């Protein structure tokens, strides 16, 4: 009598390894470039259009890549006002400085001079940029 060799399927350890590899790949893909999908899909603010007529952008939401320049003011009801320098410079190489309002609702966000953030901002009245989300790259 001859013995038939049992066909072996995939080893359970191989399946666990492949699932772990797939999960690690998904994690890296989701957390690339700041990790927040809403920031990845948000249009970047064009500073030249902003400087030409900020009120024409009112109500729109944009993404900025900026470094905190200085604190300009603080209002318990409205939030903290900062000036930021955009990482993306103009064609002439001049750094762009913009005002951003960090609302009180983002009070848990610790912001200090020199920190780098990717921010989702909304243009509100008088052309002020109100931060809706912020993350460190």
C-alpha positions, 0 to 999 in steps of 0.5 A: 500500500502506498501512502498518499502525502497529505497536501498542506495548506498555508501555515497558520503562522504564514497567514498571521504574518501576511495579515500583520504585513498588510495591517502595517502597510495600511497603517503607513499609508494612512499616516503618511504626510501628517496622517490626516486624510482631511488635510491630505485632500484639502486644497493648498492656499495660494498666498498671492490670491490671499494677499490680492483679495482675502475677502474673495476667499471668504468661506473657503477652506484651505491647507497651509504648511506653516511655522509659528512666528509669534503670538499676536493676541489672546481673547478668552471668547474667541481664541489666540491670534498668531502670525505664521510663516508659510514654508512654501515661499513666493517666486521671489523668495520672500517668506509669506506671513499670515494671521491665523486664529486658533479658536478656544475650541482648540484650547488643548493645542499647545502652540509655541514659536518655531513649531511647524504645523500643517493646518486646515484653515477657513477664511472668515470675515476680514480675511482672517484664517481660522484654524479648524485642524492642526497637526505636526508633520 
